[in-house]
Amino acid sequence: METAIQTEQTATIREFLQQRIGAEIAFTDEEDIFKLGLVNSLFALELVLFLENTYQVTVENEDLKLEHFSTVNNLSDFISRKKGL
């Protein structure tokens, strides 16, 4: 069950992605944003910085796994784990 914090994280992450890739591009929170071609390597770095700055977490080298970053829901789950929620 998703908590209120996770719901807020998901909304914040989605908003960041929509602002960066364009509001007219539709995707769900479960769709792989890499497979859809919405994220390239440079944008992935921006995404990491966004997560670190927004959620005051450190993304370590061992955290850089595609499964953590592939969907909005995976990103939110990753942040929850990093914050111990």
Secondary structure, DSSP 4 states (H G I P E B T S, - for coil): ---HHHHHHHHHHHHHHHHHH-TT----TTS-TTTTT---HHHHHHHHHHHHHHHT----GGG--HHHHSSHHHHHHHHHHHTT-
